[in-house]
Amino acid sequence: MEKQREQWGSRMGFVFAAAGSAIGLGNIWRFPTVAGRNGGGAFVLLYLLIIMAIGIPVMISELSVGRKGQKSIVGSFLSIKNSPLWFLVGMMGVMSGFLILSFYSVIAGWGVSYIFNFLTGTFAAGVTPDEAATVFEGLVSNPVTPIFWHLIFMGLTGFIVFKGIAGGIEKYSKLLMPALFVLLVILAIRAITLPGAMEGVVWFLRPDISEISIQTVLASLGQVFFSLSLGMGAILTYGSYLSKKEDIPGNALIISLADLSIAILAGFIIMPAVFAFGLEPSVGPSLIFITLPSVFGSMYMGNVFGFLFFVLLSIAALTSSISLLEVVVAYFIDEKKWDRKKAVVVIGAVIFLLGIPVSLSQGGITIANIDFLDVFDTITSKLFLPLGGLMTVIFVGWVWGGQNVLAHIRQEGVKFKLGSAWLFLVKFILPLVLAYILISGFLG
Ligand code: TRP
């Protein structure tokens, strides 16, 4: 007899785990960065609209496919419709898991190393942006140190996934997410009360519609997919461990709103601090690793806040990286009949190895001048994730069939008042909108 499939221990546990997956580097590192490069408030407004109109409906679709299929992304698609196309769509998700986690873990590793920088006083009080840049460049251009931290981070990720769903992912998410929230609130209060912080708040919230272009739209869409963990089966896989009694639309709403609030809260930590110290918000990824340390350096008790910030960043990254690893691990458990231990060790090792060129290319050691971080990030967030989302809504609306999905969601008396509106979106509007944004984003 087959072993019974694992399940979440409680609804709360599932919500913490899924919110933990969503809330990550995407909120704290990528959101302020992308907003900074795409005009601040205008981007934030667009982001909000896209979460409501696209993010939540896609999340409902993914959770439903997973819970119906009760398998990994590939198995779940195939159990509803067995065809080569849906096998490929599933495999694109598994591929994305490898690619995203390989660079995600490298960046998270930088974050972990910064915890120690603040503990050991590498960033002394009064550190200037130039000095902070030297520290950062010294780190990323070192061929060994960042790979060591990447290994530590992958080890932690593997350890939790190794322990399984209820005993690993759920247990640690329930522990880490409340800690994350407390840290965020402390840091946001500190940032907003800095003199001159208001300028950052205003820049972050005031939309200038003229800044919106098709590139801004594609960037926001990519950010929504990345931040909500959509388009590659992470949420689908988490949904496959859900019981039939769970309210999918209600949970999707809670998870998305939690993710959105944390992204905005993170913006409230970073932007006021950046403006209060007269720094530039659109510098890109180094915002967190160069600009912030110098902000902390000029702050009373800055080392303590710096330390707390990077603990926060690492916790957020860890509850996300476990969901990325789980997508791939679940595939090998369900389709290849590996046991969990073997899957975690083998796949963890492969992703660790894939992260090595990513890390080296940050320090200028590249093959054919390729920046692997940028390439992996771009192919996944601008192509694989939106394409995966597009295929998922087509699958739900047209292949599985709208009425069947609604019946699945509404079983055991779950209410879904907006069911027909959701179905209309998923069947007719989202396929067109997603295809349009994908195509024009690429041409434009
Ligand atoms: N959502 C996470 C973040 O914001 C990253 C992440 C986890 C992810 N699982 C994912 C991104 C699946 C895309 C797909 O940091």
Boltz pocket constraint, residues with backbone or C-beta under 6 A from the ligand:
constraints:
  - pocket:
      binder: B
      contacts: [[A, 20], [A, 21], [A, 22], [A, 23], [A, 24], [A, 25], [A, 26], [A, 27], [A, 100], [A, 225], [A, 226], [A, 227], [A, 228], [A, 229], [A, 230], [A, 231], [A, 232], [A, 234], [A, 316], [A, 320], [A, 321], [A, 323], [A, 324], [A, 385]]
      max_distance: 6.0
